Amino acid sequence: MAVELAGCNEEAQETDAVAALIAAHRQAMAKVESLGNRLMQAEEAEAALIGPRLDAVMAEEAVVRRQAAMAPVADVCELKMKAAHFERLMNDGWCDVDSDDLHELLRSFVDLPI
């Protein structure tokens, strides 16, 4: 398996890790949604405890989203998988996809080995 540099801190990741990164991002989004729902239903004292945790989980989600965007694609199947995931994110309003994430996503498509 080929190993290429990917991620914010340029850690080595296997090129077939796209599916795992997308799954990790979905898990991170589920955590954000769960804590967000708890925060909306919480009393004041409990909300004060949940708020900082929610901020931390949202930061983790952003990191995983960036890693998924930056992950190099090994073939057309992985390209389609990433494109579909980010299309759902943008169309369904699941999370905010910033321009840097989109830039890295497109860069990973351009670097597709032919």
N, C-alpha and C positions, 0 to 999 in steps of 0.2 A: 504494500500500500504506500502510496506517495504521501509524503508529509510536506506541508507548505505552511508558511507563516500566515496567521490570521488572528484577528482579535485586536482589541485596543492596546494590549501590552505585548503584542507580537509573539504570543505563545504558539508553539507548534501544535497544529491540529491535523488529524487525518482528513483528507479531502472528502471522504464519505461520511463525515460527521454532520452533514446538513440536516438529515432527518432527526438526529439526536438533538441538535440545537433548536430546531423548530418545536420538538416535543418539550424541551426545557422551557422555551418561551411560552408555550401554551400553559405549562404548569405555573409559571410565574404570573401569567395573567389570571389564572384561576385563584391564586393566593391574593392578588390585588382585589379581585372581585369579592372574594369571601370576606376579607377584612373591611372592604368598603361597605358591604351589606351590614356587617356587625356594627360598624361605626354609625351608620344611619339609624340603627335601632337601639343604640346604646344610650344609657343615662349619661349625665354630664361627667360624673367621676370616671366611669368606664371609658367614655369617649376620650378623656384626657390620657388614658393609658394606651388606647388603641391608635390614636393619631400618630405618635412617633413611629410605631411599628409599621403602620401603613406607609408612611414616608420612606422607611427603609426598604420595604418590599417593592414599592414603586421604583426606587432607585435600582434595585436588583433587576427588576423587569426591564428597565431601560438598558442595562448592561447586556443582558442576555439578548435583547432585541438587536442591539448593535453587533454582537458577535454573530448572530444569525445572518444579519445583512452582509457582514464582511466575509463570511465563510466562502471559500472558493468552491465553485461547482466543478464536478469532475465530468459530468455529461449532461445531455439535454434533459434527462429525467429529473436530475437534481435542480436544474435551472427552472423547469416547469413547477416543481414542488415549491421552491422559494418564491417564485412569481405568484403562485396561487395563494400562498400564506400571506404575503404582504398585500395582495389585492384584497383579501378578506379583511385584513386589519384596517385598511383605508376605507373600504366600502361599508363595513358594518360598524365602524366607530368603536372598535374594541379598545384601541389605545391610540395615542398620538404618535404618528410616525413623522419624525422631523426630517428636514431636508438633508442633513448629514447621513441619516440612515438610508434615505433614498439614493444618495450619491454613492455610498458604499455598496448598496445592492446592485446598482447599475454597473459599478466598477467590477464586481464579481462576475457579472454576465459577460462583460467585455473580455475578461481574462480566460474565458472558456477555452480549454485546449482543443484544437481541431486536429 
